[in-house]
Amino acid sequence: MCGIVGYIGEKPVRNLLITGLQRLEYRGYDSAGLAIVDDEVLRVRKQKGKVSELASTFQEASLPGTLGIGHTRWATHGFPNDTNAHPHTNATEDFALVHNGIIENYGAIRKRLQEKGYYFRTETDTEALVHLIDSVRKETALPLPEAVRQSLTQVVGTYGIAVVSSRDPDLLIAARMGSPLILGVGEGEYFIASDAAPLVEHTRQVVYLNDGELVVIRRNGYEVRTIDNERLEKTVHELEWDLGQIEKGGFEHFMLKEIMEQAEALENCMRGRVRSEENQIVLGGLIDVMDRLQAARRIILAACGTSWHSALVGEYLIEQYARIPVEVEYASEFRYRNPIIDDNDVVIVISQSGETADTLAAVREAKRKGALVLGICNVVGSTIARETDAGVYLHAGPEIGVASTKAFTCQVAVLTMIALKLAQGRTLSDAEMTQALHALSMIPDKVRQVLALDREFEQMASVYRYASNFLYLGRGYNFPVALEGALKLKEISYIHAEGYPAAEMKHGPIALIDRFMPVVFIATKDRTYDKVVSNIEEVVARKGSVIAITDEGNGELDRLCEYVIRVPATEEFLSPLLTAIPLQLLSYHIAVMRGCDVDQPRNLAKSVTVE
Ligand code: G6P
């Protein structure tokens, strides 16, 4: 969702902001803009479309200056067009503001300001904040940072903002409430960004702003205060990312790179945690809360999107192995339905970005009700990682492609480790633990074997690229994989796809089956294999075209199916770590063949920081 980047220092800022915005493109956006202060002149350039178009329309010569802010907008209020694009300026055009989030009381503010004579040029909620700051500044004659702070006390909603002014070429202001912002600390220069991606090539020293904090930055230092004007001392953290991780490294798309990285990502995720020699799992982040987790009466898993699918796998894993009841919740529903929770419950939220607004709200709701709240996040230092009581990082490395891939498999790996950890000495004997750990440690190599089949998936994609609908069916551990396979396809290829538990097919989806309906079955040789084969027969009898994913060496399905993909055999509970991969690659190739923008699919955002 919207991306913010800002800079104050000695370097020419235009190219720095353009590159920064390009690093934020993956978050999802529809328009882009810059405001640069040069010699007490404010130069604002913004337009609908890609950052590269903005860069070619506005060349460097027209935008000198060493102080500026940039923005990629993901439209919430008002169409994606040049006028609604950020930055927005006050009427006298001496300051400019970029904003991520939603000003919920913008209607009331707008009305009040219109009555005072303010004219609104855009349909955005953001413009209300700009004119509010202007009016506070005029009425109080306060300096701009103070006018910004006082204005923010009147705002209801969420924001990450950055402000520059032509009246003060040594001033960059930023503030946050609900939308992420990081301060990058360099030598005589400072950066502001929505996430670490634009910062890594400049500095590794960062300060994470919390909700309700405002930072006033000058070339010789910065000062953080709360919106209520309390001075704060902030800790400087070291970034873990490096530049290579956020570049494509020879791959055509980030998504392909991230799919292909999965074996290494899983190795990193399990390193030091799966300890075969000691026959145990060690999850450092959970050591202090393990007793409470072991004693939980119920575990609630809350997440959105792909992370919600990994939560469903987690439900199967934890119930089967730890024998603790699990509920899986969409974070967006959980937060508003006044859930019944108490201090016997443990809520585990799952979020790749650690910034998803609904998931963050679920964290706060669960904490308010007294539950122990744990996080499974990928982005180190993200808001959810900081606000949860304890947690486990994925260590999957940055995920840039909007469609989540390696984060999904690593989330499943973390949930597997949690389930096994809880099961040890409870339902799993030492010998069973040895067997489980052995199978788990074999997974990265098996993932490599599946990835090596990529040519097969590409060939299949060329056959199915024109389909208008797809059905994905699986059972048990592979039911969530069916949902995830369908989600991957619709996200990036815009083909309508549905996932179902295979046995539910006869309660509806079977009505859709004809020769134009490809059906993907995950039919690994587990407890329900025979039942799934019967479902395949039912589809074939109605002329549906079946793609099956099954185990290596299984030739039984060849007579029924158009395509059979064989993945290495593993324990049933580890199956999603392998079966998800062909579905990711099938979606990827279909999307590429249909000419879709794989890394930045239309309308989607990587980090959904608004409700
Ligand atoms: C967006 C992304 C999805 C992601 C979901 C949850 O919709 O496009 O890929 O699964 O948000 O994100 P999170 O960062 O909380 O896992």
Boltz pocket constraint, residues with backbone or C-beta under 6 A from the ligand:
constraints:
  - pocket:
      binder: B
      contacts: [[A, 304], [A, 305], [A, 306], [A, 307], [A, 350], [A, 351], [A, 352], [A, 353], [A, 354], [A, 355], [A, 356], [A, 359], [A, 401], [A, 402], [A, 403], [A, 404], [A, 604], [A, 605], [A, 606], [A, 607], [A, 608]]
      max_distance: 6.0
